[in-house]
Amino acid sequence: MGLADKAQNKAEEVKGKGKEAAGRATDDEELQAEGEADQVKGNLKQAGEKIKDIFT
């Protein structure tokens, strides 16, 4: 997988951090949880990319 996939995964993680921060600032637990979930998805995708890089 390429650099574009890695950048997209990082962008998802950063977006999640923003949502989490906005949720905390506005006491919106749902938005905060959504942001945390986005971060986890981004991190898992990045881990998958690293594993693919090892085997290629």
Rosetta constraint file for C-alpha pairs under 8 A:
AtomPair CA 1 CA 5 HARMONIC 6.53 0.50
AtomPair CA 1 CA 6 HARMONIC 8.00 0.50
AtomPair CA 1 CA 49 HARMONIC 6.79 0.50
AtomPair CA 1 CA 52 HARMONIC 7.39 0.50
AtomPair CA 1 CA 53 HARMONIC 7.61 0.50
AtomPair CA 2 CA 6 HARMONIC 6.74 0.50
AtomPair CA 3 CA 7 HARMONIC 6.15 0.50
AtomPair CA 4 CA 8 HARMONIC 6.11 0.50
AtomPair CA 5 CA 9 HARMONIC 6.21 0.50
AtomPair CA 6 CA 10 HARMONIC 6.23 0.50
AtomPair CA 6 CA 46 HARMONIC 6.42 0.50
AtomPair CA 6 CA 49 HARMONIC 7.11 0.50
AtomPair CA 7 CA 11 HARMONIC 6.08 0.50
AtomPair CA 8 CA 12 HARMONIC 6.29 0.50
AtomPair CA 9 CA 13 HARMONIC 6.40 0.50
AtomPair CA 9 CA 42 HARMONIC 4.88 0.50
AtomPair CA 9 CA 43 HARMONIC 7.36 0.50
AtomPair CA 9 CA 45 HARMONIC 6.26 0.50
AtomPair CA 9 CA 46 HARMONIC 6.15 0.50
AtomPair CA 10 CA 14 HARMONIC 6.22 0.50
AtomPair CA 10 CA 42 HARMONIC 6.23 0.50
AtomPair CA 10 CA 43 HARMONIC 7.77 0.50
AtomPair CA 10 CA 46 HARMONIC 7.47 0.50
AtomPair CA 11 CA 15 HARMONIC 6.02 0.50
AtomPair CA 11 CA 42 HARMONIC 7.86 0.50
AtomPair CA 12 CA 16 HARMONIC 6.17 0.50
AtomPair CA 12 CA 38 HARMONIC 6.29 0.50
AtomPair CA 12 CA 39 HARMONIC 6.71 0.50
AtomPair CA 12 CA 41 HARMONIC 7.76 0.50
AtomPair CA 12 CA 42 HARMONIC 5.43 0.50
AtomPair CA 13 CA 17 HARMONIC 6.39 0.50
AtomPair CA 13 CA 38 HARMONIC 6.03 0.50
AtomPair CA 13 CA 39 HARMONIC 4.25 0.50
AtomPair CA 13 CA 40 HARMONIC 7.35 0.50
AtomPair CA 13 CA 41 HARMONIC 7.43 0.50
AtomPair CA 13 CA 42 HARMONIC 4.77 0.50
AtomPair CA 13 CA 43 HARMONIC 6.73 0.50
AtomPair CA 14 CA 18 HARMONIC 6.37 0.50
AtomPair CA 14 CA 39 HARMONIC 7.16 0.50
AtomPair CA 15 CA 19 HARMONIC 6.29 0.50
AtomPair CA 15 CA 35 HARMONIC 7.27 0.50
AtomPair CA 15 CA 38 HARMONIC 7.31 0.50
AtomPair CA 15 CA 39 HARMONIC 7.68 0.50
AtomPair CA 16 CA 20 HARMONIC 6.06 0.50
AtomPair CA 16 CA 34 HARMONIC 7.25 0.50
AtomPair CA 16 CA 35 HARMONIC 3.90 0.50
AtomPair CA 16 CA 36 HARMONIC 5.95 0.50
AtomPair CA 16 CA 37 HARMONIC 7.17 0.50
AtomPair CA 16 CA 38 HARMONIC 4.69 0.50
AtomPair CA 16 CA 39 HARMONIC 4.90 0.50
AtomPair CA 17 CA 21 HARMONIC 6.14 0.50
AtomPair CA 17 CA 35 HARMONIC 5.88 0.50
AtomPair CA 17 CA 36 HARMONIC 7.01 0.50
AtomPair CA 17 CA 39 HARMONIC 6.58 0.50
AtomPair CA 18 CA 22 HARMONIC 6.10 0.50
AtomPair CA 18 CA 35 HARMONIC 7.01 0.50
AtomPair CA 19 CA 23 HARMONIC 6.00 0.50
AtomPair CA 19 CA 31 HARMONIC 6.12 0.50
AtomPair CA 19 CA 32 HARMONIC 6.04 0.50
AtomPair CA 19 CA 34 HARMONIC 7.08 0.50
AtomPair CA 19 CA 35 HARMONIC 4.55 0.50
AtomPair CA 19 CA 36 HARMONIC 7.91 0.50
AtomPair CA 20 CA 24 HARMONIC 6.24 0.50
AtomPair CA 20 CA 31 HARMONIC 6.42 0.50
AtomPair CA 20 CA 32 HARMONIC 4.02 0.50
AtomPair CA 20 CA 33 HARMONIC 6.79 0.50
AtomPair CA 20 CA 34 HARMONIC 7.17 0.50
AtomPair CA 20 CA 35 HARMONIC 4.40 0.50
AtomPair CA 20 CA 36 HARMONIC 6.06 0.50
AtomPair CA 21 CA 25 HARMONIC 6.14 0.50
AtomPair CA 21 CA 32 HARMONIC 6.90 0.50
AtomPair CA 22 CA 26 HARMONIC 6.17 0.50
AtomPair CA 22 CA 28 HARMONIC 7.87 0.50
AtomPair CA 22 CA 31 HARMONIC 7.41 0.50
AtomPair CA 22 CA 32 HARMONIC 7.09 0.50
AtomPair CA 23 CA 27 HARMONIC 5.64 0.50
AtomPair CA 23 CA 28 HARMONIC 4.53 0.50
AtomPair CA 23 CA 29 HARMONIC 6.04 0.50
AtomPair CA 23 CA 30 HARMONIC 7.29 0.50
AtomPair CA 23 CA 31 HARMONIC 4.87 0.50
AtomPair CA 23 CA 32 HARMONIC 4.27 0.50
AtomPair CA 23 CA 33 HARMONIC 7.99 0.50
AtomPair CA 23 CA 35 HARMONIC 7.97 0.50
AtomPair CA 24 CA 28 HARMONIC 6.34 0.50
AtomPair CA 24 CA 29 HARMONIC 7.18 0.50
AtomPair CA 24 CA 32 HARMONIC 6.16 0.50
AtomPair CA 28 CA 32 HARMONIC 6.27 0.50
AtomPair CA 29 CA 33 HARMONIC 6.07 0.50
AtomPair CA 30 CA 34 HARMONIC 6.14 0.50
AtomPair CA 31 CA 35 HARMONIC 6.16 0.50
AtomPair CA 32 CA 36 HARMONIC 6.31 0.50
AtomPair CA 33 CA 37 HARMONIC 6.17 0.50
AtomPair CA 34 CA 38 HARMONIC 6.22 0.50
AtomPair CA 35 CA 39 HARMONIC 6.30 0.50
AtomPair CA 36 CA 40 HARMONIC 6.35 0.50
AtomPair CA 37 CA 41 HARMONIC 6.23 0.50
AtomPair CA 38 CA 42 HARMONIC 6.17 0.50
AtomPair CA 39 CA 43 HARMONIC 6.11 0.50
AtomPair CA 40 CA 44 HARMONIC 6.09 0.50
AtomPair CA 41 CA 45 HARMONIC 6.17 0.50
AtomPair CA 42 CA 46 HARMONIC 6.18 0.50
AtomPair CA 43 CA 47 HARMONIC 6.20 0.50
AtomPair CA 44 CA 48 HARMONIC 6.25 0.50
AtomPair CA 45 CA 49 HARMONIC 6.28 0.50
AtomPair CA 46 CA 50 HARMONIC 6.29 0.50
AtomPair CA 47 CA 51 HARMONIC 6.32 0.50
AtomPair CA 48 CA 52 HARMONIC 6.23 0.50
AtomPair CA 49 CA 53 HARMONIC 6.17 0.50
AtomPair CA 50 CA 54 HARMONIC 6.37 0.50
AtomPair CA 51 CA 55 HARMONIC 6.63 0.50
AtomPair CA 52 CA 56 HARMONIC 6.26 0.50
